[in-house]
Amino acid sequence: MAENAKCSGSHGDKCSDATSGPRILSYNVWNTNPSSDVYGSGRRWAHYAKRLDHLVTFVMEAEAGIIGFQEVRYDGVFGDPGNHAQVKHLADRLPGYQYVYQAAMSYLNSGMPYERIEEGPAIFSRFPILATDYLLLSRDPNDPNDLHQRLCLHAVIDHPQWGKIDVYVTHLSLSERSREQSEVEIWKYMQQGQGRTQVLLGDLNSEPQSRGIRFLSGIDELLGEEADMKDAWLEVHEEAEPRSTDVNDREHRFTFPSDNPSKRIDFILYRGHGQVKECEIIAQAPTDDTKDFKKDVGMLHPSSPVYASDHRGVIVEFQ
């Protein structure tokens, strides 16, 4: 089972807040990057906390009732004793949410065999989390682009107006073949859900024109299967040309990378009850005190502007 659902902070009454339709956010939080190699171990925590504070500012402005985070890390060698879990760092900054987290990947260090570093998705909700489970996705150990174990985390959320919503969060492989296998596995997994609405959130590492996204969107078959989800973004926007250099596309349509956006790989897909009222990209701007830094040095350079993450977030409001 995934880690038990908890309600963060001291404002538990907010867990029952409701609007006519849910606002749902998907956000890859870039784990605990940048590493000590960028700022040095003595300065790393302060820079990490600054970045996470910036990220949470965008999350709070989005006013999402349900959030799917990816790349949430537990790093046993980063942070003070008892303060190694990034899900706790997020929960401490986001009072009023229940949450569930499940590690997908454990990173082994042969030089420090007792070192514990794990990473996986999390679901935060202002509404009651009724049940959770997860699906471990297939991985090909012989594929050099499929080095990380992946999973799909599922939570059944009780929305006051909509009833049960099945929320699924995942972060897919860098290998196209493995992504396609995972996309079919996730689709089959979703057939077990009984919610009035099913929503798939995540960094899918695939662009809209890929076979996997076309499959999930109900356009093409894949491995003999057919899906029927809708891409929330395309319900209210036109698709940008792949790798467009248009300023508006880069600022408002692409999600990765934050310092030089060139593609849309973060998605909210859904099926069942509801229509999309609005869907937007969030968290484009770096911190105010670094916004004038050089933007062409890469986010892992100490002179880079400090972005909330290497990804932007995607927020949808349903009606």
Secondary structure, 3 states (H helix, E strand, C coil): CCCCCEECCCCHHHHHCCCCCCEEEEEECCCCCCCHHHHCHHHHHHHHHHHHHHHHHHHHHHCCCEEEEEEEEEECCCCCCCCCEHHHHHHHHCCCCEEEECCCEEECCCCCCCCCEEEEEEEEECCCEEEEEEEECCCCCCCCCCCCCCEEEEEEEEECCCEEEEEEEEECCCCHHHHHHHHHHHHHHHCCCCCCEEEEEEECCCCCCCHHHHHHCCCCCECCECCCCEEHHHHHCCCCCCCCCCHHHHHHCCCECCCCCCECCEEEEEEECCCEEEEEEECCCCCHHHCCCCCCCCCCCCCCCCCCCCCCEEEEEEC
